[in-house]
């Protein structure tokens, strides 16, 4: 269970304007980095961007994935 300080940081992660690193997203979702890699490979996780060889996630795309894909498209 996250302590209150981590919860505040995680809550703001999807509300910010900047891109999210895989490490930040893995921490937010509480999954290993390898899980995000596997999801990218399988095409089942949130859509990722590649910028100059670095993987990043758009907060709006992560929110969409959480709302649609994780809830069976509801």
HELIX and SHEET records of a PDB file:
HELIX    1   1 UNK A    4  UNK A   13  1                                  10    
HELIX    2   2 UNK A   22  UNK A   29  1                                   8    
HELIX    3   3 UNK A   33  UNK A   42  1                                  10    
HELIX    4   4 UNK A   59  UNK A   68  1                                  10    
SHEET    1   A 3 UNK A  20  UNK A  21  0                                        
SHEET    2   A 3 UNK A  54  UNK A  57 -1                                        
SHEET    3   A 3 UNK A  48  UNK A  51 -1                                        
END                                                                             
